[in-house]
Amino acid sequence: MSRPDELASQRPAPLPELSRSIELVRQFQAGNRAACNELLERYRPRLLRIVRVKLGA
């Protein structure tokens, strides 16, 4: 059985897309409107699906 410290070293690196999204959120929080626009474009399909499910559409 693996020890927790061994398992931590075996975790894959974060996906580049996730890393980019995190960076975009940080930039948006700092006031970067272009970062906000990129986030909206990136996540628009997911956001629309969530809204449709919530509204029962």
Order of alpha helices (4+ residues) and beta strands (2+ residues): alpha-alpha-alpha
